Amino acid sequence: MIVAFIRAVMLYAVVIFLIRLMGKRQIGELQPSELVITILISEVASLPMQDNSIPVINSMIALAVLVSFEIISSALSLRFHKLRNIMQGHPVIVIRNGQIDQNALKELRLTVNDLMSALRQRDVFEISQISYAIFETNGKISVLLKPQNKNLTPEDMNLKPEDCGLPFAVICDGDFNAKSACEADITKEEVDRILCKKNKKISNILLMTVDKKRKFNIIERKDRP
């Protein structure tokens, strides 16, 4: 039992490390080649967990080869356009000026229901409002609405809202995040002073964000006094 536990821990650590090497794409954003490698990794890693007679080192070598192949193929696809098209495919326009391209749907083997479902997930319910809809290589759909159907922006109304930048989480779950604080250009001493004025400690804070205009948002933890 101890041997099985150690083998599982080793394989888990190796798989996590190799997946990190592949990059940070989410599952729904994987290209076909990346999805295949991910499936193969899970299969290869599961075999020695189920059968202790299979040497762990053999699985580790196979996993390393699979990930190396993915990294190399990704580098080659960046350099060679034709190889990228072969491995990843190309975007396909399925709607032009409010009209469905039925030939494109046949090429993608999509039904109208599939198309409508994808559009609803983008909060688009009326095809006539769409200028272009494109199925990307990762299976997601990009939608460009006609000008008259787009939401108004401050620029459309000649407004210039204040740019407060990105709020950085300087405290998360009671811990001070030095990297985020550096991005926000604020020191731990400043954070302590702000919290001191509110009679709070870092350990009492669930989340504290700050932007470049020094606007703070503080949420207290409920599990601590």
Backbone bond lengths (Angstrom), bond angles and torsions (degrees), N, CA, C in turn:
res aa  C-N    CA-C-N  psi(-1)  N-CA   C-N-CA  omega(-1)  CA-C   N-CA-C  phi
1 M - - - 1.472 - - 1.531 110.99 -
2 I 1.346 115.13 -40.56 1.464 119.46 178.96 1.525 110.36 -64.67
3 V 1.341 115.84 -39.41 1.467 120.21 179.41 1.525 110.62 -62.59
4 A 1.327 116.44 -43.76 1.464 120.79 178.85 1.521 110.98 -62.27
5 F 1.328 116.54 -39.32 1.466 121.33 179.22 1.526 110.52 -63.85
6 I 1.340 116.11 -46.29 1.466 120.52 -178.74 1.525 110.53 -64.05
7 R 1.341 117.06 -41.89 1.465 120.68 178.65 1.524 110.96 -62.13
8 A 1.333 116.63 -41.68 1.468 120.59 179.83 1.528 110.93 -63.90
9 V 1.337 116.22 -42.52 1.467 120.30 179.93 1.525 110.56 -64.29
10 M 1.321 116.41 -43.68 1.470 120.64 179.91 1.526 111.06 -61.01
11 L 1.332 115.70 -47.20 1.466 119.70 -178.65 1.524 111.17 -66.41
12 Y 1.331 116.25 -38.68 1.472 120.08 177.81 1.526 110.17 -60.11
13 A 1.329 116.89 -46.90 1.463 120.70 -179.25 1.525 111.20 -62.97
14 V 1.337 116.51 -41.04 1.465 120.47 -179.57 1.522 110.86 -65.76
15 V 1.333 117.35 -44.44 1.463 121.11 -179.39 1.526 111.07 -63.36
16 I 1.333 116.92 -43.81 1.471 120.42 178.08 1.521 110.24 -59.16
17 F 1.334 116.35 -44.64 1.462 120.77 -179.79 1.527 111.32 -62.29
18 L 1.337 116.15 -44.21 1.468 120.08 -177.91 1.529 111.91 -68.81
19 I 1.337 116.50 -38.63 1.468 119.54 177.55 1.524 110.29 -63.65
20 R 1.347 116.04 -38.22 1.466 119.53 177.04 1.530 110.69 -62.65
21 L 1.329 116.58 -36.49 1.465 120.26 178.24 1.521 111.41 -63.66
22 M 1.338 115.93 -33.29 1.465 120.03 -178.28 1.521 112.52 -70.32
23 G 1.322 118.09 -21.93 1.458 120.89 -179.89 1.507 111.95 121.55
24 K 1.349 116.11 -171.84 1.452 121.49 -171.71 1.519 113.74 -114.16
25 R 1.303 118.14 24.22 1.457 119.10 177.55 1.522 110.11 -64.86
26 Q 1.316 115.65 143.71 1.455 120.36 172.83 1.518 108.68 -80.05
27 I 1.345 116.75 160.50 1.459 121.02 -176.50 1.519 111.10 -55.68
28 G 1.353 117.42 -41.65 1.459 120.54 -178.03 1.515 113.29 -70.81
29 E 1.347 117.97 -7.68 1.447 121.47 -177.99 1.520 112.45 -111.00
30 L 1.329 117.71 6.55 1.452 120.97 -178.80 1.523 111.60 -68.78
31 Q 1.324 115.09 138.20 1.453 120.10 170.90 1.528 108.20 -75.36
32 P 1.345 118.44 161.45 1.470 120.44 -177.61 1.525 113.70 -51.56
33 S 1.341 117.23 -45.66 1.468 120.03 -178.81 1.515 111.27 -64.49
34 E 1.329 116.79 -37.46 1.468 120.30 179.91 1.524 111.24 -69.24
35 L 1.327 116.08 -37.12 1.464 119.96 177.76 1.523 110.96 -64.44
36 V 1.348 116.37 -42.20 1.462 120.63 179.06 1.527 110.52 -61.41
37 I 1.332 116.94 -46.11 1.457 120.95 179.79 1.521 110.81 -61.94
38 T 1.344 117.00 -40.57 1.466 120.96 179.96 1.527 110.93 -62.72
39 I 1.336 116.80 -41.91 1.467 120.74 178.74 1.527 110.67 -65.53
40 L 1.337 116.17 -43.57 1.463 120.02 179.74 1.528 111.44 -63.73
41 I 1.320 116.57 -38.69 1.466 119.95 178.65 1.521 110.90 -60.90
42 S 1.325 116.48 -44.18 1.467 119.72 180.00 1.520 111.45 -64.01
43 E 1.342 116.74 -38.05 1.463 120.57 -179.91 1.522 111.05 -68.71
44 V 1.337 116.76 -47.40 1.466 120.88 -178.20 1.525 110.68 -64.30
45 A 1.346 116.94 -39.24 1.465 120.36 -178.66 1.522 111.99 -70.17
46 S 1.321 117.25 -28.55 1.466 119.85 -176.40 1.524 112.78 -77.55
47 L 1.331 118.20 -25.83 1.471 121.22 -175.82 1.527 113.04 -61.20
48 P 1.349 120.01 -52.14 1.473 118.70 -179.66 1.523 113.37 -69.05
49 M 1.336 117.88 -17.79 1.464 119.85 175.32 1.527 110.44 -73.27
50 Q 1.326 116.15 -31.72 1.458 120.61 -178.57 1.521 112.26 -87.02
51 D 1.325 116.54 -27.65 1.470 120.61 -175.92 1.529 109.17 -130.03
52 N 1.328 116.31 108.27 1.464 120.85 -177.86 1.518 113.01 -69.86
53 S 1.342 118.22 -12.44 1.453 120.66 179.41 1.529 112.23 -77.08
54 I 1.330 116.74 -14.34 1.469 121.27 178.67 1.526 108.53 -84.21
55 P 1.336 119.27 120.96 1.470 121.01 179.89 1.534 111.69 -60.68
56 V 1.323 115.48 133.83 1.465 120.10 -179.98 1.521 111.08 -62.64
57 I 1.338 116.38 -36.83 1.460 120.12 -176.57 1.522 111.29 -61.85
58 N 1.356 116.59 -34.23 1.466 119.58 178.31 1.516 111.58 -62.80
59 S 1.341 116.17 -42.03 1.461 120.44 178.83 1.522 110.77 -67.51
60 M 1.340 116.29 -38.73 1.463 119.57 179.62 1.522 110.90 -63.59
61 I 1.336 116.75 -39.99 1.466 119.90 178.31 1.524 110.67 -64.87
62 A 1.345 115.99 -44.12 1.465 119.77 178.98 1.527 110.84 -61.72
63 L 1.332 117.70 -41.78 1.459 121.63 178.93 1.525 110.62 -63.51
64 A 1.332 116.34 -42.89 1.465 120.35 -179.97 1.522 110.87 -63.39
65 V 1.338 116.82 -39.11 1.476 121.06 179.08 1.530 110.40 -64.63
66 L 1.347 116.69 -43.88 1.462 120.13 -179.61 1.523 111.74 -61.66
67 V 1.328 116.00 -46.40 1.466 119.59 -178.59 1.526 110.34 -68.62
68 S 1.337 116.96 -39.10 1.472 119.80 177.30 1.521 110.74 -60.27
69 F 1.330 115.93 -41.89 1.461 120.25 178.39 1.524 110.94 -61.26
70 E 1.334 116.86 -41.73 1.463 120.58 179.54 1.524 111.13 -65.35
71 I 1.325 116.95 -43.03 1.465 120.61 -179.99 1.535 110.56 -64.07
72 I 1.333 116.29 -43.46 1.465 120.66 -179.99 1.534 110.65 -65.53
73 S 1.334 116.38 -44.81 1.467 119.58 -179.73 1.517 111.18 -64.88
74 S 1.345 117.33 -34.84 1.473 120.44 176.96 1.518 110.63 -65.18
75 A 1.341 115.97 -41.64 1.466 119.99 179.37 1.528 110.55 -65.32
76 L 1.345 116.58 -40.23 1.463 119.99 179.31 1.527 111.48 -67.84
77 S 1.335 116.39 -37.13 1.463 119.33 -179.46 1.529 111.43 -67.52
78 L 1.336 116.56 -28.10 1.466 119.62 175.79 1.532 110.87 -68.98
79 R 1.320 115.20 -31.49 1.467 120.02 -176.38 1.524 112.90 -87.12
80 F 1.349 115.76 -36.01 1.462 119.58 -174.67 1.525 110.18 -115.18
81 H 1.326 115.35 115.03 1.459 121.91 -175.45 1.530 111.86 -63.60
82 K 1.319 117.61 -42.83 1.465 120.63 -177.48 1.530 111.27 -64.94
83 L 1.334 116.32 -39.70 1.459 119.82 178.33 1.526 110.53 -64.63
84 R 1.331 116.20 -37.14 1.470 119.99 178.17 1.525 111.03 -63.21
85 N 1.326 116.26 -40.53 1.470 119.49 178.24 1.520 111.89 -65.05
86 I 1.346 116.05 -37.88 1.461 120.13 -179.74 1.525 110.52 -67.22
87 M 1.327 117.28 -43.07 1.459 121.73 -174.06 1.530 112.74 -80.93
88 Q 1.332 116.12 -36.13 1.457 119.83 -172.87 1.522 113.91 -110.01
89 G 1.325 117.44 -14.19 1.451 119.29 -175.23 1.519 110.91 79.60
90 H 1.329 116.50 -164.55 1.468 120.44 -179.22 1.531 109.15 -144.67
91 P 1.322 117.58 153.75 1.471 120.42 178.67 1.525 110.96 -62.60
92 V 1.334 115.38 148.13 1.465 120.68 -178.88 1.530 109.19 -127.09
93 I 1.330 116.49 127.42 1.461 121.56 177.55 1.529 108.58 -78.91
94 V 1.327 116.62 122.55 1.471 120.63 -178.04 1.528 112.42 -109.03
95 I 1.340 117.20 -17.61 1.467 120.86 176.87 1.524 108.34 -135.86
96 R 1.327 116.01 130.36 1.462 122.30 176.23 1.523 108.64 -127.04
97 N 1.310 115.85 120.62 1.462 121.40 176.51 1.528 112.30 49.82
98 G 1.326 116.22 46.36 1.455 121.21 176.22 1.511 115.35 79.09
99 Q 1.353 117.55 5.99 1.460 121.76 -178.96 1.532 109.90 -116.08
100 I 1.339 115.74 130.83 1.466 120.44 179.24 1.524 110.02 -75.58
101 D 1.326 116.45 131.57 1.455 121.79 174.88 1.531 107.61 -87.56
102 Q 1.328 116.24 98.50 1.456 120.86 -174.83 1.521 112.35 -67.00
103 N 1.330 117.38 -31.05 1.461 120.05 177.12 1.523 111.14 -65.81
104 A 1.339 115.66 -36.12 1.467 119.67 178.01 1.520 110.78 -66.75
105 L 1.339 116.74 -38.99 1.462 120.24 177.54 1.531 110.55 -62.62
106 K 1.343 116.16 -40.27 1.468 119.53 178.38 1.522 110.58 -64.90
107 E 1.337 116.12 -38.84 1.466 120.37 179.34 1.528 110.96 -62.38
108 L 1.341 115.54 -38.44 1.465 120.63 -179.22 1.523 112.55 -87.25
109 R 1.327 116.57 -6.84 1.471 122.47 -176.05 1.535 110.52 57.06
110 L 1.329 114.68 46.94 1.461 122.06 178.17 1.522 109.94 -110.30
111 T 1.320 115.97 144.38 1.457 120.27 173.46 1.525 108.81 -91.83
112 V 1.313 115.67 166.37 1.463 120.10 176.56 1.526 109.81 -62.17
113 N 1.342 116.72 -36.12 1.462 119.92 177.82 1.529 111.80 -62.60
114 D 1.355 116.03 -38.51 1.465 119.56 176.29 1.523 110.52 -61.79
115 L 1.320 115.70 -43.37 1.466 120.98 -179.60 1.522 110.88 -63.61
116 M 1.327 116.81 -47.14 1.462 120.39 -178.89 1.527 111.28 -63.75
117 S 1.333 116.78 -37.28 1.460 120.56 178.03 1.527 110.60 -63.53
118 A 1.343 116.37 -43.67 1.461 120.41 179.11 1.526 111.25 -63.76
119 L 1.338 116.96 -38.22 1.464 120.56 179.16 1.524 111.30 -67.93
120 R 1.337 116.53 -40.49 1.473 119.34 179.71 1.518 111.14 -62.63
121 Q 1.325 116.60 -32.39 1.456 119.86 178.00 1.526 111.87 -69.05
122 R 1.325 116.28 -17.11 1.470 121.77 174.77 1.521 111.15 -99.93
123 D 1.342 116.41 14.13 1.470 122.96 179.08 1.532 112.20 62.73
124 V 1.330 116.71 33.20 1.463 121.98 176.15 1.525 107.52 -118.65
125 F 1.338 116.04 122.11 1.463 120.21 -175.41 1.528 112.73 -117.19
126 E 1.329 116.67 -9.86 1.464 120.22 -177.07 1.530 109.40 -123.42
127 I 1.337 116.15 114.04 1.467 121.17 -176.59 1.519 111.76 -63.40
128 S 1.321 117.28 -32.71 1.466 120.61 -177.58 1.529 112.18 -64.66
129 Q 1.338 118.31 -15.64 1.465 121.96 179.61 1.526 112.43 -84.86
130 I 1.344 115.99 -6.73 1.466 120.32 -172.11 1.522 110.95 -94.58
131 S 1.328 115.43 131.73 1.458 120.89 172.90 1.525 109.60 -84.16
132 Y 1.340 116.41 -51.20 1.458 121.59 175.93 1.524 109.60 -142.23
133 A 1.338 115.82 142.47 1.459 122.04 170.39 1.519 106.98 -130.26
134 I 1.322 116.12 129.26 1.463 121.13 -173.13 1.523 109.83 -127.38
135 F 1.334 117.00 127.52 1.461 120.73 172.84 1.523 108.12 -84.80
136 E 1.332 115.17 119.91 1.454 120.95 -178.28 1.522 110.49 -81.93
137 T 1.332 115.79 169.97 1.462 120.90 -176.87 1.524 112.93 -68.35
138 N 1.347 117.32 -18.22 1.472 119.50 178.84 1.529 112.08 -92.48
139 G 1.339 117.37 7.11 1.458 120.70 176.37 1.516 114.43 92.26
140 K 1.328 118.10 -4.52 1.460 120.52 178.87 1.527 109.72 -91.40
141 I 1.324 115.10 162.31 1.460 120.15 -178.06 1.522 110.30 -113.15
142 S 1.321 115.90 135.52 1.467 122.23 175.32 1.526 108.12 -106.13
143 V 1.325 115.71 136.77 1.461 120.21 -174.76 1.528 110.38 -126.10
144 L 1.331 116.07 128.93 1.460 122.25 172.96 1.520 107.82 -112.68
145 L 1.326 116.69 113.47 1.460 120.82 -179.58 1.522 110.57 -78.00
146 K 1.316 115.45 156.37 1.455 120.22 173.53 1.531 108.94 -64.50
147 P 1.336 118.22 151.00 1.464 121.33 -175.98 1.526 113.54 -51.75
148 Q 1.343 117.18 -40.50 1.463 119.78 -177.10 1.522 113.13 -73.35
149 N 1.341 116.61 -10.91 1.465 119.88 -178.74 1.526 113.32 -107.55
150 K 1.321 116.61 0.64 1.466 120.19 178.55 1.524 110.33 -78.31
151 N 1.333 115.03 151.93 1.459 119.74 175.12 1.525 110.03 -69.92
152 L 1.329 115.22 145.25 1.458 119.83 176.83 1.522 110.25 -67.59
153 T 1.331 115.16 142.71 1.456 121.24 175.73 1.527 108.81 -115.34
154 P 1.341 118.42 160.94 1.471 119.82 176.48 1.525 112.48 -53.92
155 E 1.341 116.78 -33.86 1.462 119.77 179.33 1.518 111.18 -64.74
156 D 1.346 116.98 -37.15 1.461 120.47 178.44 1.525 111.39 -62.38
157 M 1.337 116.29 -29.44 1.467 121.24 -177.80 1.522 111.90 -100.19
158 N 1.363 115.55 12.99 1.470 121.26 179.68 1.525 112.20 58.85
159 L 1.331 115.93 35.78 1.456 121.11 177.18 1.526 109.29 -104.26
160 K 1.327 115.87 150.06 1.458 121.24 177.75 1.523 109.37 -126.17
161 P 1.336 117.02 82.89 1.464 119.66 -179.93 1.523 111.60 -65.81
162 E 1.301 115.24 152.47 1.460 121.23 -178.98 1.531 110.31 -68.21
163 D 1.321 115.98 133.63 1.461 121.09 178.22 1.526 108.73 -90.89
164 C 1.327 115.00 107.96 1.466 119.94 -178.92 1.524 111.87 -93.92
165 G 1.301 117.25 -0.90 1.456 119.88 178.88 1.517 112.66 73.10
166 L 1.322 115.43 -170.12 1.459 122.18 -178.13 1.527 110.71 -85.73
167 P 1.342 118.24 127.16 1.468 119.46 175.20 1.531 109.92 -72.19
168 F 1.328 116.37 127.19 1.460 120.65 179.59 1.523 110.01 -102.74
169 A 1.330 115.60 138.53 1.468 121.12 179.35 1.520 108.64 -83.19
170 V 1.335 116.43 96.72 1.470 120.54 -178.59 1.526 111.46 -81.95
171 I 1.342 116.27 -21.62 1.461 120.74 173.47 1.523 107.32 -131.91
172 C 1.310 115.78 129.68 1.462 120.58 179.35 1.522 108.88 -136.97
173 D 1.340 115.30 117.02 1.467 121.77 178.89 1.519 112.13 55.48
174 G 1.335 116.35 44.63 1.459 121.76 174.53 1.513 115.21 81.16
175 D 1.345 118.17 5.69 1.466 121.66 -179.06 1.522 110.03 -118.30
176 F 1.329 116.10 137.54 1.456 121.69 177.26 1.512 109.54 -80.00
177 N 1.338 116.63 130.43 1.453 122.28 -179.40 1.519 109.17 -102.64
178 A 1.327 115.41 101.67 1.462 120.40 -175.09 1.530 111.93 -65.28
179 K 1.343 117.66 -36.24 1.458 120.70 -178.70 1.526 111.20 -66.18
180 S 1.346 116.39 -44.30 1.466 120.07 178.64 1.520 110.56 -66.55
181 A 1.333 116.47 -36.89 1.464 120.16 178.68 1.523 110.78 -63.47
182 C 1.332 115.75 -38.15 1.466 119.78 177.63 1.527 110.35 -64.97
183 E 1.344 116.93 -41.48 1.468 120.99 177.90 1.530 110.93 -62.85
184 A 1.328 116.03 -36.49 1.459 120.82 -179.51 1.530 112.54 -84.36
185 D 1.338 115.80 -2.10 1.463 121.83 -179.75 1.532 111.74 57.83
186 I 1.315 115.26 49.74 1.453 121.13 178.13 1.526 108.60 -137.48
187 T 1.317 117.45 143.54 1.457 121.48 -178.05 1.526 110.81 -97.10
188 K 1.320 115.21 164.79 1.457 120.29 178.19 1.530 110.50 -64.24
189 E 1.338 115.78 -34.17 1.469 119.53 178.78 1.531 111.14 -63.23
190 E 1.346 116.33 -40.40 1.465 119.76 177.76 1.523 111.09 -63.80
191 V 1.335 115.80 -42.16 1.458 120.44 178.69 1.527 110.15 -62.27
192 D 1.335 116.01 -43.71 1.469 120.25 179.05 1.531 111.21 -60.87
193 R 1.344 116.42 -39.96 1.465 119.71 179.76 1.526 111.44 -65.55
194 I 1.325 115.64 -41.18 1.470 119.74 179.19 1.521 110.38 -62.18
195 L 1.324 115.50 -45.49 1.469 119.71 -179.01 1.525 111.32 -69.46
196 C 1.330 116.14 -34.23 1.467 119.97 179.51 1.525 111.09 -61.90
197 K 1.335 116.77 -37.84 1.464 120.61 178.34 1.525 111.56 -64.09
198 K 1.336 115.26 -24.97 1.463 119.99 179.36 1.522 111.86 -100.69
199 N 1.343 115.34 9.13 1.465 121.43 -179.47 1.529 112.18 57.48
200 K 1.324 114.95 41.66 1.461 120.43 179.77 1.526 110.08 -124.78
201 K 1.328 115.35 157.67 1.455 122.51 174.41 1.525 109.26 -116.26
202 I 1.323 115.56 159.96 1.458 120.19 179.94 1.522 111.24 -57.15
203 S 1.322 116.76 -39.28 1.460 120.95 -178.12 1.528 112.35 -65.80
204 N 1.344 117.24 -17.18 1.467 121.08 -179.42 1.532 112.84 -90.82
205 I 1.351 116.74 -2.16 1.460 120.67 -172.88 1.525 110.57 -103.68
206 L 1.328 115.37 127.61 1.465 121.12 174.96 1.522 109.85 -76.89
207 L 1.342 116.07 -45.82 1.456 121.05 -178.63 1.518 110.20 -152.27
208 M 1.333 114.84 135.08 1.464 120.66 173.85 1.513 107.61 -137.07
209 T 1.325 115.89 120.71 1.462 120.77 178.68 1.525 109.56 -115.38
210 V 1.333 115.41 153.42 1.464 120.70 178.09 1.519 108.13 -145.78
211 D 1.339 116.65 138.83 1.463 120.46 177.39 1.519 109.82 -108.05
212 K 1.338 116.55 -176.72 1.461 119.88 -174.12 1.526 112.68 -71.55
213 K 1.330 117.11 -13.34 1.461 121.24 176.43 1.526 111.12 -93.04
214 R 1.329 115.82 10.20 1.463 122.54 179.44 1.531 112.28 61.73
215 K 1.323 115.82 36.37 1.451 120.37 172.58 1.522 108.27 -93.18
216 F 1.337 114.70 127.30 1.452 120.02 -174.86 1.524 111.33 -108.24
217 N 1.305 114.51 148.44 1.461 121.42 170.45 1.525 106.99 -132.20
218 I 1.329 116.47 118.75 1.463 121.51 -174.69 1.519 109.74 -120.83
219 I 1.327 115.46 126.23 1.466 121.77 176.74 1.521 108.12 -119.92
220 E 1.324 116.18 122.78 1.461 120.76 -177.36 1.521 111.79 -81.88
221 R 1.322 114.90 153.47 1.453 120.79 173.94 1.523 108.87 -79.88
222 K 1.310 115.84 139.25 1.462 120.01 -179.26 1.517 112.93 -91.35
223 D 1.331 115.45 -13.10 1.458 118.26 -177.77 1.523 113.16 -90.24
224 R 1.389 115.45 4.32 1.456 118.87 -179.85 1.533 109.42 -135.13
225 P 1.304 116.88 147.80 1.461 119.83 179.23 1.513 112.17 -70.18
